[in-house]
């Protein structure tokens, strides 16, 4: 996914937020692969999701926060 306002393809906080907020299935799969290969990215995903958790309609962020919690439990 080419991230808006970014000129690189690394998973920075801004890139993760972009993938979660407007990414498609393939983009989410790429983020998942990156998290599986580098579990340190779980912290970044959590940092991106946490501010959105008070919004019950921010379902994408809720999904990824649950993903973080589930994968931390197995790590």
C-alpha positions in Angstrom: 0.0 0.0 0.0 1.3 3.4 -0.9 0.7 5.5 2.2 -0.5 9.0 1.9 1.9 11.7 3.1 4.7 9.1 3.4 7.6 8.5 1.0 8.6 5.1 2.4 7.1 1.7 3.0 8.2 1.1 6.6 5.7 0.4 9.3 6.0 3.6 11.2 3.1 4.7 13.5 1.7 6.9 10.6 1.9 4.0 8.2 0.2 1.6 10.6 -2.6 4.1 11.2 -3.0 4.5 7.4 -3.2 0.7 6.9 -5.7 0.3 9.7 -7.9 3.2 8.8 -8.0 2.9 5.0 -6.2 -0.3 4.1 -7.8 -3.2 2.2 -7.5 -6.9 2.8 -4.1 -7.2 1.2 -2.8 -4.3 3.2 -4.0 -5.9 6.5 -2.4 -9.2 5.5 0.9 -7.4 4.9 0.7 -5.8 8.3 -0.1 -9.2 9.9 2.9 -10.8 8.2 5.1 -7.9 9.4 3.8 -8.3 13.0 4.3 -12.1 12.9 7.9 -11.6 11.8 8.6 -8.7 14.2 6.5 -9.0 17.4 7.8 -5.5 18.5 5.3 -4.1 16.0 2.6 -5.1 18.4 3.5 -2.2 20.6 3.2 0.2 17.6 -0.2 -1.2 16.6 -1.4 -0.8 20.2 -0.2 2.8 20.3 -2.1 3.6 17.1 -5.3 1.8 18.3 -5.5 3.0 21.9 -6.7 6.6 21.2 -9.6 5.2 19.1 -11.0 2.7 21.6 -13.4 5.1 23.2 -15.2 5.3 19.8 -17.5 2.2 19.5 -17.7 2.8 15.7 -13.9 2.7 15.2 -14.3 -1.1 14.5 -11.1 -1.4 12.6 -9.1 -0.1 15.6 -11.0 -2.4 17.9 -10.2 -5.4 15.7 -6.5 -4.7 15.7 -6.4 -4.0 19.4 -8.0 -7.5 19.9 -5.4 -8.9 17.5 -2.6 -7.3 19.7 -4.1 -8.7 22.9 -4.6 -12.2 21.4 -1.1 -12.4 20.0 0.5 -11.1 23.2 -1.3 -13.8 25.1 0.3 -16.4 22.9 3.8 -14.9 22.8 
